[in-house]
Structure formats: structure tokens, C-alpha cells
Amino acid sequence: MRIATWNVNSITARLPRLLAWLESSGTDVLCLQEAKVAEDQFPSEQLRELGYESAVHATGRWNGVAVLSRVGIEDVVKGLPGDPGFDGSVEPRAISATCGPLRVWSVYVPNGREVDHPHYAYKLQWFEALKAAVAGDASGSRPFAVMGDYNVAPTDDDVFDRAAFEGSTHVTPAERAALASLREAGLADVVPRPLKYEHPFTYWDYRQLCFPKNRGMRIDLVYANQPFTKAVKDAYVDREERKGKGASDHAPVVVDLDV
């Protein structure tokens, strides 16, 4: 079984690439982030023609998450129980579903913006709510994973140059502590292999030739429980999908399971 996570940075802008990638990659379950489309405008019919059901939580602004599956979708939960919200509203940043033998969450963790910004405090609160929400499934016997854009690089090796991020979000001790807390809930980081270069970066800024220079970060993560990690046969970053005109600034992270 092949599953993946991908921040597509607008499904409308990326739809031709998404459809082509699904056909060529043989992915059974795909977690999407940054759909940037209203639920009633999500391309469910085009995806259904390829054999994929869609579970979507989106409002048409900057966020939006989804799960696509060709092995069935059941028990869909939209939103994060206990979501602290930001600036008076709850954003569509999490959705969970059972797909065949496994259960997945697709999450788009708040960016945090700047360390002294209220959005940073919101990010840390959101992580606490996420841990509480996934604790039951994390400790269960069913393969389970929380997949998506975490907006945190777990270690200094997960950024091209630690000094370049001094004083910035994504690398602070508090954010990394939030990831460690998730692991304490019974989840492990499924680290993919890179298809090129030494480190499996998943995101490269559009600016300053970051992708050609490999000035990237690993912030798209698969955090999984023991039944899931025991079934992993391979995991890799599909760096090829970051190439060319009209690409997202993130690459898909793909995991092959023996389930």
C-alpha cells in the first residue's frame, strides 16, 4: 500500500500536476494541505474519475486539508477537537479518516510567523490540541499516522543552514519540544530517504533559486505509531515533483507499507 503527504499550495493551480502524479505514482492514500479552495469547489469529480474518494475540510482561503483514497474513506472527522483558534476563528487545518486498514490525519500546522507574534503562541497551543486528539489512535493496534506540513524542522540537519534561521520560527526549542511531545504520545518520525543530495528536504522557497541550490527544509513529516512503522518498506521524498513550471514549493513524501 502506498500513502503520501503533499502540500500542494493551491489544488486549483496544481490540479493537472496532481492528477498526473496520482496516475504515475500509484498512490493509494494522499494527504493534502493548503488546498486554498472552498469545499464546494474542490475537484472531487476529476479525482473520482481516477478512482479516488475525497474527504475535504476547507473554506477557500489560505488553509484547507484533504484526504484522497482509492481504498475507501470512512469515519471522517473534520477539524481538531480542542482547536484553540486564532484571532476569533477556527481554521481548517486538520482532517482524519480511515482508509482501508489504516487511519490517517492530514494536518497543516500553523506557521507561527515570528517568535514574538501571537501566531507563534497559537502554533504551540495547536500542537497541544493535536497531541490530545491523536493520543488514542497513537496507542492503538491499527496502523496510524499524522501526516502533513508541520512547519517545524525536527533537527538542525533538517535545514540547509541552521545559521540562516537564527531567531526565526520552524527551528526554535519550543517548536521542537512540541514534536518531542507528539513522539511521547506513541508516534515516531518516519524519515524518508532523499532521491538526491544527503538530506531529504521537502520544502524549498520559490525565491533566490532555493531549489536549484538545494536550500531546503524538511518540514513535511509522517509521524506514525508502532503498527504503522513496523509495516514501512520504503519512504522517500519525490523531489522530481518539485521541478518544472507550476510546481508547488513542497515535494510529496511517499511511504510504502506492507499491510
C-alpha positions in Angstrom: 0.0 0.0 0.0 1.4 3.4 -0.9 0.5 6.5 1.0 1.8 10.1 0.7 1.5 13.6 2.0 1.8 16.7 -0.1 1.4 20.4 0.5 0.1 21.3 -3.0 0.0 25.1 -2.3 -3.4 25.5 -4.1 -5.1 22.5 -5.6 -6.6 24.7 -8.3 -3.2 25.9 -9.5 -1.7 22.4 -9.2 -4.6 20.2 -10.4 -3.0 19.0 -13.7 0.2 18.1 -11.9 -1.8 16.4 -9.1 -3.8 14.3 -11.4 -0.8 13.3 -13.4 1.2 12.4 -10.3 -1.6 10.3 -8.9 -1.7 8.3 -12.1 2.0 7.8 -12.4 2.8 7.2 -8.7 0.2 4.6 -7.9 -0.6 6.2 -4.6 -3.5 4.7 -2.6 -4.0 7.4 0.0 -2.8 11.0 -0.2 -3.0 13.6 2.5 -3.1 17.2 1.0 -2.5 20.5 2.6 -3.1 24.1 1.6 -5.9 23.3 -0.7 -6.8 27.0 -0.9 -10.3 26.2 -2.2 -13.8 26.1 -0.9 -15.2 22.6 -0.2 -17.9 23.0 -2.9 -15.1 23.9 -5.4 -12.8 21.0 -4.6 -12.2 18.9 -7.8 -13.9 15.8 -6.4 -15.3 14.7 -9.7 -12.0 14.8 -11.5 -10.5 12.8 -8.7 -13.3 10.3 -8.7 -12.7 9.6 -12.4 -9.2 8.4 -11.3 -10.8 6.2 -8.6 -10.3 8.5 -5.6 -12.8 9.4 -3.0 -12.2 12.8 -1.2 -12.7 14.0 2.3 -12.2 17.8 2.5 -12.1 20.4 5.2 -11.6 23.8 3.5 -13.0 27.3 3.4 -11.4 28.8 0.3 -8.7 30.9 1.9 -5.1 30.0 2.7 -5.6 26.8 4.5 -7.6 23.7 3.7 -6.8 20.0 4.1 -8.0 16.8 2.5 -7.6 13.0 2.3 -7.8 11.2 -1.1 -8.2 7.5 -1.1 -8.8 4.7 -3.6 -9.2 2.1 -0.8 -12.3 3.7 0.8 -12.9 6.6 3.3 -14.8 6.1 6.5 -15.2 7.8 9.9 -14.2 11.2 8.6 -13.6 13.9 11.3 -13.2 17.5 10.2 -11.2 19.8 12.4 -9.2 19.4 15.5 -11.1 18.8 18.8 -9.9 21.4 21.2 -8.6 23.7 18.4 -7.6 26.9 20.1 -8.4 29.0 17.0 -6.7 32.2 16.1 -8.0 35.8 16.1 -11.5 34.6 16.8 -11.8 31.9 14.2 -11.0 28.2 13.9 -9.1 27.4 10.7 -9.5 24.2 8.6 -6.1 22.7 9.4 -6.9 19.0 10.2 -8.9 16.2 8.9 -8.8 12.5 9.7 -10.2 9.4 8.0 -10.0 5.6 8.0 -8.7 4.4 4.7 -8.7 0.6 4.3 -6.6 -0.9 7.1 -5.2 2.4 8.4 -6.2 5.7 9.9 -4.6 9.0 8.9 -4.7 12.6 9.8 -3.8 15.3 7.3 -2.6 18.3 9.1 -1.4 21.8 8.2 0.3 23.1 11.4 0.2 26.9 11.8 3.2 28.7 10.5 3.9 30.8 13.6 5.1 33.8 11.5 7.5 35.3 14.1 8.6 34.2 17.5 7.1 37.2 19.2 3.9 37.1 17.1 0.6 35.8 18.6 0.5 33.3 15.8 3.6 31.6 17.3 1.8 31.1 20.6 -1.2 29.8 18.7 1.1 27.3 16.9 2.3 25.9 20.2 -1.3 25.7 21.6 -2.4 23.9 18.4 0.3 21.3 18.9 -1.0 20.6 22.4 -4.5 20.1 21.0 -3.2 17.8 18.3 -1.4 15.6 20.8 -4.6 15.3 22.8 -6.6 14.5 19.7 -4.4 11.7 18.4 -3.4 10.1 21.7 -6.0 7.3 21.4 -5.2 6.3 17.9 -1.5 6.6 18.5 -1.6 3.9 21.2 -4.0 1.6 19.3 -3.3 -1.6 17.4 -4.3 -0.2 14.0 -1.7 1.4 11.7 -2.0 5.2 12.3 -0.1 8.3 11.0 -0.4 12.0 11.4 0.9 13.4 8.0 1.3 16.8 6.7 3.1 20.2 6.8 4.3 20.6 10.4 6.1 23.8 9.8 8.9 22.6 12.1 12.3 21.2 11.1 12.9 18.4 13.7 16.7 18.8 13.9 19.4 21.1 12.6 20.2 18.5 9.9 16.7 19.2 8.5 17.6 22.8 7.3 20.2 23.7 4.8 22.0 26.1 7.2 21.0 26.5 10.8 22.6 29.9 11.0 20.2 31.2 8.3 17.3 30.6 10.6 18.7 32.2 13.7 15.9 34.0 15.5 13.2 32.6 13.2 10.4 30.1 13.6 10.5 26.5 12.5 13.7 25.7 14.4 13.1 27.0 17.9 13.4 24.8 21.0 9.7 25.3 21.9 8.6 24.1 18.4 10.9 21.1 18.5 9.7 20.3 22.0 6.2 20.2 20.6 7.3 17.5 18.2 9.0 15.6 21.0 5.8 15.7 22.9 4.0 14.1 20.0 6.5 11.3 20.0 5.8 10.8 23.6 2.2 10.1 22.7 3.4 7.0 20.8 4.4 8.4 17.4 7.7 8.1 15.6 9.2 10.2 12.8 9.2 8.1 9.6 12.3 9.8 8.0 12.3 9.4 4.2 15.4 8.8 2.1 16.4 11.6 -0.3 16.4 10.9 -4.0 19.2 13.4 -4.4 21.7 15.1 -2.1 22.3 14.0 1.5 19.3 15.3 3.3 15.6 14.6 2.5 14.4 18.2 2.3 10.7 18.6 1.4 10.3 22.3 1.0 12.3 24.9 -1.0 11.3 28.6 -1.1 10.4 29.9 -4.6 12.8 32.8 -4.1 16.6 33.1 -4.5 17.0 29.9 -6.5 16.5 27.9 -3.4 15.5 24.7 -5.2 18.4 24.6 -7.7 20.8 25.4 -4.8 19.1 22.8 -2.5 18.5 25.4 0.2 15.6 23.5 1.7 14.0 22.3 4.8 12.3 19.0 6.0 9.0 20.2 7.4 6.6 17.8 5.7 6.5 14.9 8.2 5.0 11.5 8.8 4.5 10.7 12.5 3.3 7.2 12.9 2.5 4.6 15.6 4.3 1.3 16.0 2.0 -0.8 13.9 2.5 1.7 11.1 6.3 2.0 11.4 6.7 -1.8 11.6 4.9 -2.1 8.2 7.1 0.5 6.4 9.0 -0.9 3.5 10.3 2.3 2.0 9.9 6.1 2.4 11.2 8.8 0.1 10.8 12.4 -1.0 9.6 12.7 -4.6 11.9 15.6 -5.4 11.2 15.3 -9.1 7.7 16.7 -8.5 9.2 19.9 -7.2 10.8 20.5 -10.6 9.4 22.4 -13.6 6.9 25.1 -14.2 3.9 25.3 -11.9 5.3 23.2 -9.2 4.4 23.5 -5.5 7.1 24.7 -3.2 6.8 21.4 -1.4 7.5 17.9 -2.7 5.4 14.8 -1.9 6.6 12.4 0.9 5.8 8.8 -0.1 5.6 5.8 2.2 5.2 2.2 1.1 3.6 -0.2 3.6 3.2 -3.9 3.8 -0.3 -4.0 5.2 
